[in-house]
Amino acid sequence: FTGPIVGATSDGLTSKWGRRRPVILAGLISTWIAGMLFSSAEHFFSADAALFFAAPMYWVMDVTINILQTPHRALVADLASESQQLPMQVVFVFFMALGNFIGFSIMQIYTVPVEHMFELMLGICLLNTVCIAIQFCVAREQPMRRDPDAPRQSICAPVISVAKAVKSSPGLLYHLAAVQCFVWIGNTAWNIYGGQWFANSVYAGDQHAEQGSEAYIAYGRGVAAFSRGGQFKSALQLLS
């Protein structure tokens, strides 16, 4: 529900900074907070308690990523002319695949990435900040002015508008939504557990083994193999 609600909220903003940039900034700040809390949980809590703190922060971070992504795509559509709409969406997908490639490449910095989660998350948040700062300097939004005669909308208006749109949608849309749901179930399961499967099952590694041991080295090789596979997948996305 995050994408539609954030999109509807952004569409109705009348901020002097534009419709998209305030939402993007809010998403960036929340990503910083959730990302830092998630990656530093083991430093503040015991091993048993860290999980119960890190897991909700991971969920929040997943939501904030959607908050960041939705207005970015809308901003591209806002600034592009009619003839540029399709090419710019292709460019948007191209840069998403490029970011995917960089993300899998970052996994190769450390032998066991999970032991350096804070450093990796800090670098990712800084990279996002730099990219958004460049975007804010380049992209100039025209603030939307609300019609003074238009009735005032409640804070629940975005949720209501999304609910109405879903209710009046044709049956084909529900079918496509179900397909998309199952696709993302598969993607999520693979993205979360694929690396562990490579490192633990295929290469018989153990991230908790003594550093320098055969099991520890095997775990690093499994993570590297999974990362290379992700790079090839990203390259295919770039081409396709």
Sequence and secondary structure as in RCSB ss.txt:
>XXXX:A:sequence
FTGPIVGATSDGLTSKWGRRRPVILAGLISTWIAGMLFSSAEHFFSADAALFFAAPMYWVMDVTINILQTPHRAL
VADLASESQQLPMQVVFVFFMALGNFIGFSIMQIYTVPVEHMFELMLGICLLNTVCIAIQFCVAREQPMRRDPDA
PRQSICAPVISVAKAVKSSPGLLYHLAAVQCFVWIGNTAWNIYGGQWFANSVYAGDQHAEQGSEAYIAYGRGVAA
FSRGGQFKSALQLLS
>XXXX:A:secstr
 HHHHHHHHHHT   TT SSHHHHHHHHHHHHHHHHHHHTHHHHS HHHHHHHHHHHHHHHHHHHHHHHHHHHHH
HHHHS GGGHHHHHHHHHHHHHHHHHHHHHHTTSSSSGGGGHHHHHHHHHHHHHHHHHHHHHH         TTS
    TTHHHHHHHHHHHTS HHHHHHHHHHHHHHHHHHHHHHHHHHIIIIIIS   TTS TTSHHHHHHHHHHHH
HHHHHHHHHHHHHH 
